[in-house]
Amino acid sequence: MTTHLVWLRNDLRINDNHALHAACRSDSAKVIALFIATPKQWQSHDMAPKQAEFIWQNLQDLHQSLAGKGIELHLIECDDFSASVDRLLDFCQQHHVDRMFYNYQYEVNERQRDAGAERKLLDNDIMVQGFDDSLLLPPGSVLTGNREMYKVFTPFSKAFVKRLQEGLPECISAPAVRKCGPLENVSPLKPFNYPREAIDSKLFPAGEKAAIARLREFCQQPVTRYPEQRDLPARDGTSRLSVYLATGVLSPRQCLSRLLKEHPRGLEDGKVFVWLNELIWREFYRHLIVAWPALCRHQPFVDWTRKVAWRDAPRHLTAWQQGKTGYPIVDAAMRQLNSLGWMHNRLRMITASFLVKDLLIDWREGERYFMSQLIDGDLAANNGGWQWAASTGTDAAPYFRIFNPTTQGERFDATGDFIRQWLPELRQVPEKFIHQPHEWAKKNNQSLDYPAPIVEHKKARQQTLDAFEAARKNMD
């Protein structure tokens, strides 16, 4: 009997999974699936324990879903990507695999691993087929008139939408039950050897059914309110689908398909398109890491920013990480991240700007810390967001545009509801002073169990401007 293997990675679903669909195309083939855990590699990539837990929970769900289709899921563990190639070949030989199917990953280390795996399997007469599955449009398919990757998002988005209007990517249904029928008495998968932390199952329920339900709910009405509510952290105005996209429990095609089913004019409708444009940002950053692989190695896109003289300020870095900077919106955001493994997108921009532009600490410190905490950690999106905030990336905020953390708080959390949720020590501070609580304490002879601001924004802003201007002159 012919045996087909599906090598699963960040595609933990049975619906709209190109590799799984292709493996199941032949009714006569036996189909098995494999997930390879690589704890030391994950550690080197700063995978968050909460993301490891979410992957684990979704593997258990996928294990049952595949068993219902007559497909056995195997889990093996080895140290890193290099070792995984040898283990993959051993597994294929042990199970007499004839063809292996997988969905592409686009980060540098993953691409090197996959190229090595293809060579090794082909050398041993095992056919291999890969698929562009985690994107709406594959890297290299949206280019300028000079056949180059876009460096600015807005023209990329316009070209991207034009491609979608020419032909929408289709979703693939889950495979039918294999001839062998559903598998009975499936034993739970063994835990992998990586730290895992509890997650809020109400905010981030595991499994495809939960992900699809969340997608459908959001695309019905909340998506129309997204433009007005997406920047307000006290509101439940975002989709919270990033965790499912990062781990492949949902595909972007499912997101687009559901959006257009509920809002057929979604490619033109201004309100609905605001959310779709966030999906296109996700595509933009993934296309970029293929065009410029150095981004995966934490290199700035703007060359002269290599010369910025970052401060070595471990105490300030720790204060930022712990949410003890003395700036309420920054601290509330960081405590949300540390507690939930997730942070509202507007707050990601505010906290990143504060680390780089107020503390003048290397953006890579923040990039690394976010990855170590985020349940929805994704290298391309995280790197793209940090380089945008640090003014080091393509289409980044100009280096002289520096968020004022106090006015950002006043603008996006005017009444302080979000701040009070995460900073209980400020609950007694009146709304008028919630963004500058020490002013209230001083006027009313009160003491606060809350740190004073660790830097003065106006001075810090000038120090940052001087550092960036000096760096740019050094490259002239």
Summary of the structure (lengths in Angstrom):
residues: 476
radius of gyration: 23.7
end to end distance: 66.0
largest distance: 81.9
contacts: 1576
relative contact order: 0.11
helix: 53%
strand: 7%
